[in-house]
Amino acid sequence: MEGIRVLAEWAEERFVGAVPPPGVPKPLCIAHVAAATLAIALSSVVFGGCRRNSADDGLRHVSVLLDWTPQMERIGFIVADARGYYRNAGLAVTMEEGQGAITTAALVGAGKYPLGIATGGATIIARSRGAKVVSLALINQHSPTVIFAPASSGIRTPSDLVGKRIGLVRTGVKYDEYCALMNKLGIDRSMITEVEVGKSVASVLGGTVDAMLGYTEDQPVLAELAGEEIVRIPIDRYGIGILSTNIIANERYLRWHADICRAFVEASLHGWRRAVERPEEAVMFYLERYPGSDEQFMRENFRRFIPILFSRDVDSLGLGVQTLAGFQQTEQLLFDLGITKVHVSPAAAFTNRLLPRIKVHMPSAFLSEE
């Protein structure tokens, strides 16, 4: 397989971009035609995630690497599969669980998978390390990271954390955003007791810490379901946010198979629209796929998650839209935090050219109270 990959890349780089002999028009150059044909033919072999199977009526099989085990935050993809949107688009999609967004972006960039579900931040990090990966659609329009605390704590702003204890995990995007927030607001972190607590909310419920770092639709929901009144402080309220969930593709695969990438993106976004318009159905699809899940948590989890899908850009241009400003902010933030060691072009990290204009209105019943 690696030998075929190298051969395809060599054919494309050696001949397709070559200058034809003097007096021979480029389109008629035999070397160009032969090499282009070879490269295109081999591309279907190079990426094992794309093949036809007569038993499936000519469907293209596509392997998509997720970032983690799918939860309600990935429900749009589950709905797209359950409703047959992928099959209607001519695709047979296999989704594999990943080991984190950064790993997923690296593997897609290396050509191990043609498509993936990662984050905008992971896309920038992967590109800074030389990976050939590009973002096709941005699912989460806002960072879900929040500082949350019991209402009785009196904590309402980040500065209220001074002299208090916050539970957190000192790795990952949430922690990076927290550090960036403190730096931006000029808050001396030495005046805050930072306690490593893992992801359990037991510490905030039991009073071991006064506040915690988490995702708005995750840990705070668990605390609320336990009977605690919770106050959320969204990180992005203060202009801090590393781009979150997105659909990514290997650059070479995108160049050779733009039609498949477009079909996957469009079917996925139709799945997201359906999930937003019919959240009860979406929860049922999830429970069918993952029996034994906590139905009450899944319902409240998705209710809190829905607003993250929306922005002014989505209102005007449709689901999945990406902006240069968003990638610029993420790229600069990651560099300032020392997570990336070199600058990369934000403009080269994404493309909106495959996006259909799929618009949806956020149901009022699922609006966040924040």
C-alpha positions, 0 to 999 in steps of 0.5 A: 500500500505504501509503495502504491501511495509513493508511486501515485505521488511520484506520478503526480509530482513528476509528470502532471506538474511538468513542463511539456516539450517546446511546441507541444501544448500542455493538454496534448503532452503524452507524459501529462495525459499518461501520468494524470491517468495513472495518478487518478487511477491509483488514487482509489487504491491509495485511500482504502477508505474509498472503493466501490462494492457491487453488492452495495449497488455502487456505493462508495465506501468511505472510512471516517475517523472520529475524534472520540467515542460519539456522544450527542455532540456528534449526533448529526452524523448518527442521524445522517446515517440512520436517516439514509442521507449518506446512502442517498448520496451514494456513500457507505460510511464507516465511522471509527472511534478515535483517540483524540482530535489531534491524533485524528487530524494527524492520521487524516493528514498522513493519508491513513484516513481520507476524512475525519471529525476533529477540531479547528484547533487540531487542524491548525496543530496538525498543519504546524507539524506538516500534516496535509489536512484541511477543514471542510466544515465547522460544526461547533460555531462556539467553544463549549468551554465554561467555568461553572460553579454552584450558584451559592458560591457567588462566582459570576465572573473569572475574577471571582475565582481569586482566592477560590479553588477551581477543579480542572485537568491540566491538559487539553483544549479546555485548559489551554482556553482557561490559561488564555483567558486568565492571561487576557484578563490579567488575572494572577493564577497564583491567587487561584488554587488549581486542583487536579480533579479529573472529569468527575463533578463529585468535587464541586458537588461535595465542596472540595472545589468552588468551581470547575472547568468543563463543557457546557453540555457535559459536566455542568449538566451532570451537576444540575441533574444531581440537583445543584443550581449551576452558574456557567461562565462561557469562555468565549464571552471574553473573546477566547475560543479555539475552534471546535468540532469540524469535518476534515479531509486529507488534502490529496484526497480532497483534490482527487475526490472532491465529489465524495467530500462534497457528498459527505459534507452535505449529507452530514449537514442535512443530518445536523439540520434534522437533529436540530429540527427534531431533537427527540428523534435524534435522542432516540437514534442515539439510544438505539445506537448506544443502548444503556445510555442515560436518556435524561442526560442525553436530552439535557446534553443536547439541549445545552449543545444546540446553541453552539451550532449557531452564529450570525454566519450560520444564520446568513450562510448556513450550517458548517460555515467557516471564517478566516477570522476564526482560524486566524484567532485560533492560529494566533492563540495556539502560537501564543500559548506555545502549543504550535512552534511555527505560524501557519496560514489560517486561510490554507487551513479551511475551505468553504467551497464544498458547503451547501447552504443548509439553513435551520432555525434554532428551536426556542425550546432549546435555547440556553438560558444564558 
